[in-house]
Amino acid sequence: MLSPHYDDAVLSCAHHMMKWRREGKRILVVSVFTKNQRDREEENRKALDVLGIEGLSLGYPDAPDRFVDPISYSRIVSWPIEEALLDRLSQDIQGLVSRYEPELVIGPMGLGFHVDHRLTFEAFNRVQFVEKLLYEDKPYSVVPEHLELLMGPKPALSEEFWERYFSYGYINSFCRSQNERELVKRVIERRKNDKQICISKKSESLESFGQLDRAIRCYRSQFELLFPFESEYKALYSEPESLWLLE
């Protein structure tokens, strides 16, 4: 299972991982952009221990370490794919497939447009000789229009939409200023021109909230930023979790 950062796979796919562990399946979470993140590495180890899952880190620098200019949410979601980095990551992931010979590889859709998630999706899309499924990146999937922008029909981005968009917990955490919000608006508007992908829902899972909650709260450095509203957090994880087939 591919995880752009240490927390993404657990945040996005814990219901399925818990189900598969009950069935006795071995799961390996491969975290990609993890360089110089010892605190988050320890958080991830604790979370994976809660779920009984193995982890592996590739040690790529994440977006803030690759940018020259000051980091902002608008830059993270607008930064273009770095082709040389994508080529190297694709080769590394294909090498892991050859080494471990998994029956299934699971990766992120890239919902929310974080450049590290988009890079991981594009590298995942190049993987050959194995069955592949996509998960909905959380907490980005809390915005239903993110999925619509990816697979269609393209949503109408009205004033009502923007008022709701900036009220979501994680977006509110990162987009405080009016200037930053205007920049993000332009980025999302441009995403309406992206090529749609063709996907179909493959499976759903809904497991015990208690164990999932214990695992997610291990990511203490990220939890309050991503889930500042407890009610939104509980609602997100009370819904069945979906995996999708890329056609």
N, C-alpha and C positions, 0 to 999 in steps of 0.2 A: 504494500500500500504506500503510495507516494504522498508525502506531506511537505508542502512548500516550506513551512517553518515547523518548529518543534510541536506546536499545539494543533495544527490544522486538521490532521487526520482524526485525532480524538474528538475535537470539537464537531467535526462534520460526519463522522462515521462510527461513533462509539456503539450505537444500537446494533449495527450489523456485526461489529467486532465481538460484542458480548454474545450474540447469537451463535456466531461461528465458534467461539471458544467453548460454549456449552456443547457444541457438536464435536468437539475434540480436534478442531482444525488448528494448524499452526499459522500464525499471522506475524509478518515482519513489517514494521513501519519504517520506511526509509525517509528521513528528514533531509531536505536538500540545502536550504540556505541557513547554515548554522554556525558559521565561523565566528569565533570570539564571543560565544554566548554561554558561558559556563553556568550562570544562574538558571537560564532557561533550559539548559541541558539537564540539570538536576531536577527541575520541575517536571520535565518530560519523563525522566526515569521513574519518578514517583507515580505519575499518572499511568504509565504503562504497567507498572507493578500492580496497581489497583485492578487493572483489566487482565493481567496475566499474559502480557504481550511483549514480544521482543522488539528492540529498536536498533537502527543503524543510522549513522550520520554521514553525509557526504562532504560537509565542511565548505560549501560555497558561501561567499560573502553575500549578505542580504542587501536589499535595495539601498538603505541608508549608507552602507559602506561603499557602494559602487557609485553613488552620486557625488559630483563635485560641488554643486550648489546646495544651499540649505534645503533640508528635507521638509516636505509638506504632503498632506494627503492628496492634493491636486496633482503634485508631481508623481507620486507613487502610482496613481491610476491613469496617468497620461503618458508615462515614460515608454518609449518604444522598445520592442523586443530587440535584445542584443544578439545578433545572429551568431557571432563566434561563441558566445556563452551557450546559446541554444544548441549548437552543434556538439559542443563538449558534453553538455548535460545529457543530450540524446544518446551519445555513445556510452556514457557511464551507466545510464539506465538499461540500455540494451545489454551491456556487459553483465549487469546484475541478473537480468532475465536468463542469460546463458548460464550463469553460475548457479543460481538457485532453482531454476526450472519450475517456476510457480504454475499452478493450474489457472490462476487468475491474477491480473494486475489491476489495481484500482487507483484512479487519479482524480484531481480536482477539475471541475468545469472551468474555473476561472471567473466565477461570479464576483461581481464587485470591481473587477478590472485591476486589482493589485498586480503590478508587473511581475512579481515573483510567482504569483498564481498563474498568470498567463504563460510565463515561461515554462512552468511545470506542466501545464496542460499541453502546450505545443510539443514538448519533449515526449510526454506520454503518448501523444497522437502518432508519433513516429515509431513507437515500439512495435516490433513484428513478432510473429510466431507464438502468440499467446492471447487468450481471451482477455478482453479489457472492459471495464465498467467505469463510469464517472460518478463522483459524489457531488452534492450541492455544497459549495463552500459556506460554512457558517462562521460568523454571524451574518455574512453578506446575503444569504438566502432569505433573511427576514424581510428584504425588499422584494416583493413578488415580481416587480418589473425587471429586476436583474435577469431573471430566467427568461422573461419575454424578450428582452433585448438580445439574448443569445439564440433563442430558438424560434422566436416569432409567435404570434403576430406582434409587430413593433408597437409598443404602448404609446399613448398620447401623454406627453410630459407637460401637463397643465400646471397652473399655479397651485391648484389643490394638491397635485402630486408633489411639488417641491416643498410645500408646507409639511406634508407628511414625511417626505424623504429626510429632511433635516431634523425631524423629531425622533427618528430611530436612534437607539442608544449609542451604538458604536460610531455612527456618523456624527452625532452631536458631540461626542468626545473629541473628534479630530477636526471638525469644521466649526470653529467657534466664531471666527470673524466673518463679516459680510463679504470682504474681499475674497477670502478663501472659498466661500460658498458660491460666489459668482464664477470663479475659476472652475470649480467642480461641475457646475451647471453646464458650462461649455464643453467640458470633457464628456459628460454623459450624453449630451445632445449629439455630439459627433459619433458616439457609439451606435446611434441609430443607423448609421451607414455601414456598420460592420457586416460582413457576410454571415448569414445565419448557419448554424450547424443543425444537422438532422439527428435527433436523438429520440429514443422511446424508453419509457419506464420499464425497468427490468425486475425490480424487487422493492419491497418495503419491509421495514422492521421497526418494532417498538418494544423495547425491553424495560427493565426496572430503572426508574429514575434515580433511585438511591445510589446505586453503584456508579452510574454515569455521572451523577452530580459530584460524587467524591473524586472521581478522576479529573473532571474539568476544573474543579476548584484547586487542584494541585498547581495549576498555572497561575500562581498568585500575582506575578508581575503583569499579567495581561488581563486578568479577570474583570477588574473594575472598569478598565477602559473599554473592553468589548461588551460587557454586560452591566452597564450602570443602573439599569432598571430591572429589579428582581422579577417583576411580573412579566416583562418581555422575555427574559431568560427562560422562565419556567414554561411559558407558552410555546416558545420555540422548540423546546425539548420534550414537550408533551404530544407533539405531532409525529406521525410515522415518518421515518427517515427513508428517503428514496435513493436508489441507485439507477443509473441510466446507461443504456447501450448506445454507443456512437455508431451510426449507420453510414 
